[in-house]
Amino acid sequence: MEERNLSLLLCAGFPQREFEEAMKIFEKYPPGMFILFKDNIKTKEEVKELCKTLKKMKSKPLISIDMEGGRVNRLKDIFGEKPSAEEYGRYGVKRIEKMAYEWGMEMKSLYIDIDFAPLLDLGPIEKGTGLERRVLSEDLKEVIKKGKAFLKGLHRAKILGCIKHFPGLGPSKVDSHINLPLVELEKKELKKHLFPFIFLKKYSPLVMVAHCLYKNLDKRYPASLSKKIINKLRPYKGLIISDDLEMGALSSYGNLSKRTYLSLKAGCGMVILSHRFYEIPFLVKNLKFKGKIKEYLLWKRRVEKNVEGTFTARY
């Protein structure tokens, strides 16, 4: 197997203004997945053409996006404002499922395959964490019920859902985009935050792991780099993906190459690199996880065969 195929374990993003330069690297090191951000989103036709171009790569990549609603609405310029999770968390389950289905059909019309949503983080949320208005509820049962409805709607539209941010960013006090959150809850209290993920993982083809240090689970590594924490998802046949490795929370855990290695070693099957595509050639040369390629391809074949069936599949 060619070494460059290890790029299949990357979910890559790129600034739109650097598209031509990025494509030269992606042609040689094709990612298994792409993630679109606001600056990649122009008109509906331009996004469709962009996705079609990316999908022509030999890796046949899936296209992902963050569509949570509220302020995390990458497609606002095309499809308009959407309610936040705080708002639709007050809706009934049928209304949430219908809403998520409609959002999914919008994404599908652009050739997008994956929505990194819903959040299963449990409120209450502190200001300054970046999670304001992004969680469904402070009630555990409501988070599970509403999160399940959101997944079901996406899958009806043949969009893959992704529960995040495992094992729960609700207790955090800082924004992981900037600094590393530290959670010092006792194990008994942490179980409450873990539970929505353990309960709903069987309905979700992807789980995204947070950059947060849970001192009573792993004193050394944040969840995205922690085998101890990621193992709490096992058994799970879906795809475990790290949050963006470029985030400030991981600044003390080495360069991007080191973070990628640690995350894959800990048990993630794929990692997100949001913008620094130019590091991929160096980064891929330092990876030693060829066995994970087979796991990814098996997962991809399974979900592409019957996306809607992922809701009843047992991951």
ABEGO torsion letter per residue (X at the ends): XBAAAAAAABBBBBBAAAAAAAAAAAAABBBABBBBBAAABBBAAAAAAAAAAAAABAAGBBBBBBBAEEABBAAAAAAEBBBBAAAAAABBAAAAAAAAAAAAAAAAAAGBABBBOBBABBOBBBBGAGABGABABABAAAAAAAAAAAAAAAAAAGBBBBBOBOAEAAABABBAAABBBBBABBAAAAAAAAAAAAAAAAABABBBBBBBBBAAABAABBAAABAAAAAAAOBBABBBBBBBAABAAAAAAEBAAAAAAAAAAAGBABBBBAABAAAAAAAAAABAAAAAAAAAAAAAAAAAABAAAAAABBX
